[in-house]
Amino acid sequence: MNRYTRDQIAARVAQDIFEGAYVNLGIGLPTKVANFLPKDREVFLHSENGLLGMGPAPAPGEEDEDLINAGKQPVTILTGGAYFHHADSFAMMRGGHLDICVLGAFQVSEKGDLANWHTGAPDAIPAVGGAMDLALGAKKVYVMMDHQTKTGESKIVRECSYPLTGVACVNRIYTDLAVLDVTPDGLRVVEMAPGLTFDELQAATSATLLAS
């Protein structure tokens, strides 16, 4: 089965980030999006640890130990960027000042419910961070994730079995198999990996899909 690479998923998300947008990139896979934003497009990247105007990852050997994102990865800061208190950062998130947040997920339901902080397993370490604030505070929520678990189970489900981060908060899902929109009628297929058929995509997905 043909699948998008992680870089291809990140590049696809970058296409949907518009000029002048204020955007938070979540920990993990979403951080890759910064590397694919067009240099001629002005986008203000926000990090919940108190950065606005974050740039792409630094070149090897040019890392600054004091300049990191929320996932403790080294980043750069663009001209005009700003540092501020963690509390101010969360005020931006909760106050509806972010146009888009891009998050990872364990599961997304067909109604756009998001589960991304805890699997419910007895030995799992809960790590919600600012995900709940982002999921409810951002104007649009994009999710990047693998379409299936390592054991082949769908991560796009009718109802989430893991503890929820937010209810009906996801607008668009980007996976290694497809791009899906969450609509009032259900999950609508926007794009599929090259060579993949709708029937193959539906077979890999627990939730019911709608053709584009």
C-alpha positions in Angstrom: 0.0 0.0 0.0 1.4 3.4 -1.0 1.9 5.8 1.8 3.0 9.4 2.2 6.3 9.9 4.0 6.4 12.0 7.1 8.1 14.8 5.2 5.3 14.7 2.6 2.7 14.9 5.3 4.4 17.9 6.8 4.7 19.6 3.3 1.0 19.0 2.7 0.0 20.6 6.0 2.3 23.6 5.1 0.3 24.1 1.9 -2.8 24.8 4.0 -1.2 27.5 6.3 -2.2 30.8 4.9 -0.3 34.1 4.7 -0.3 36.0 8.0 -1.5 33.0 10.1 -0.6 32.6 13.8 0.2 28.9 14.2 1.2 26.5 17.0 3.0 23.3 16.0 2.6 20.5 18.5 5.3 18.2 19.8 6.6 15.4 17.5 5.6 15.1 13.9 4.0 18.6 13.7 7.3 20.3 14.3 8.4 19.2 10.8 5.9 21.6 9.2 8.2 24.6 10.0 10.7 23.2 7.5 8.3 23.3 4.6 6.7 26.7 4.9 7.5 28.8 1.8 10.1 31.4 2.6 8.0 34.1 0.9 5.0 33.4 3.1 4.8 35.3 6.3 3.6 32.9 9.0 4.0 33.5 12.8 4.9 30.3 14.6 4.1 30.1 18.2 5.5 27.7 20.8 3.7 27.2 24.1 6.9 27.6 26.1 6.9 31.3 25.2 8.1 32.0 21.6 6.5 33.8 18.7 8.2 34.1 15.4 9.9 30.7 15.5 11.9 29.6 12.5 13.0 26.3 11.1 15.4 23.9 12.7 19.0 25.2 12.9 21.8 23.8 10.7 23.9 21.2 12.4 26.4 22.8 14.7 24.4 26.1 15.0 22.1 25.0 17.8 21.5 27.3 20.7 20.8 25.4 24.0 18.6 28.2 25.2 16.5 28.4 22.1 14.1 25.4 22.0 10.5 24.6 21.3 8.0 23.0 23.6 9.4 19.6 22.7 12.9 20.7 23.8 14.1 20.6 20.1 16.5 23.3 19.0 14.8 26.0 16.8 15.7 29.3 15.3 13.9 32.7 15.8 13.1 35.0 12.9 13.8 38.8 12.9 11.1 40.4 15.0 10.5 37.3 17.0 9.7 37.5 20.7 10.2 35.7 24.0 7.6 35.9 26.8 6.3 34.2 29.9 4.7 30.8 29.8 1.5 32.3 31.3 1.3 34.8 28.5 1.8 32.0 26.0 -1.2 30.1 27.4 -3.2 33.3 27.5 -2.7 33.6 23.7 -3.8 30.0 23.3 -6.9 30.2 25.5 -7.9 33.7 24.3 -8.5 32.5 20.7 -5.4 34.4 19.2 -4.1 31.4 17.2 -5.5 30.8 13.8 -4.3 27.2 13.5 -2.7 24.5 15.7 -1.2 21.3 14.4 -1.3 18.4 16.8 -0.5 14.7 16.8 -3.0 12.1 17.9 -3.6 8.6 19.2 -7.1 8.7 17.9 -9.6 11.0 16.1 -13.3 10.2 15.9 -15.6 10.7 12.9 -17.1 13.7 14.8 -13.7 15.3 15.3 -13.1 14.3 18.9 -9.4 14.2 19.7 -7.5 11.8 22.0 -3.8 12.6 22.1 -2.6 12.7 25.7 -3.1 9.3 27.3 -3.7 5.8 26.0 -5.3 4.7 29.2 -2.8 1.9 29.6 -1.7 1.2 33.2 2.0 1.9 32.5 1.4 4.9 30.2 2.7 8.3 31.3 0.0 11.0 30.8 1.4 14.1 29.0 -1.3 16.5 28.1 0.9 19.7 28.1 -1.0 22.5 26.4 -3.0 20.2 24.0 -6.3 20.8 25.7 -5.8 24.6 25.6 -4.8 24.5 21.9 -7.5 22.1 20.9 -10.2 24.4 22.3 -8.5 27.8 21.8 -7.2 27.7 18.2 -9.6 28.7 15.4 -8.7 25.6 13.4 -7.2 22.3 14.6 -5.2 20.1 12.2 -4.1 16.7 13.2 -1.0 14.8 11.7 -0.7 11.1 12.4 -0.2 7.7 11.0 -3.4 6.3 9.7 -3.0 3.0 11.6 -1.2 1.7 14.7 1.9 -0.5 14.3 -0.4 -3.5 14.7 -2.6 -2.3 11.9 -5.6 -0.9 13.9 -7.2 2.3 12.6 -6.5 5.4 14.5 -9.5 7.1 12.9 -12.5 5.7 14.7 -16.2 6.0 15.2 -15.7 6.8 18.8 -12.5 7.3 20.7 -11.6 4.7 23.3 -8.8 6.7 24.8 -9.4 9.7 27.2 -10.4 12.8 25.2 -8.3 15.9 24.8 -11.2 17.8 23.2 -14.7 17.2 21.8 -15.6 17.9 18.2 -12.5 20.1 17.8 -10.6 18.7 14.8 -11.2 20.3 11.4 -8.8 18.4 9.2 -6.7 15.1 9.5 -3.5 14.5 7.6 -2.2 10.9 7.6 0.2 8.7 5.6 -2.8 7.5 3.6 -5.0 10.5 3.1 -6.3 14.0 3.9 -9.7 14.0 5.5 -12.1 16.8 6.4 -14.4 16.6 9.5 -17.8 17.7 8.3 -21.3 17.7 9.8 -22.0 14.7 7.5 -18.9 12.7 8.5 -15.3 12.3 7.3 -14.9 13.5 3.7 -11.9 12.3 1.7 -9.9 15.3 0.3 -6.9 13.5 -1.1 -5.5 10.0 -1.1 -1.9 8.7 -1.4 -1.0 8.0 -5.1 -2.4 4.7 -6.3 -4.6 4.1 -3.3 -8.3 3.4 -4.0 -11.2 4.6 -1.9 -12.1 1.0 -1.0 -8.5 0.4 0.3 -8.7 3.5 2.3 -12.0 2.6 3.8 -10.7 -0.9 4.7 -7.9 0.7 6.6 -10.3 3.1 8.5 -12.8 2.2 11.3 -15.0 5.2 10.7 -17.2 5.5 7.7 -15.7 7.7 4.9 -17.4 10.0 2.4 -16.0 10.2 -1.1 -14.8 13.7 -2.3 
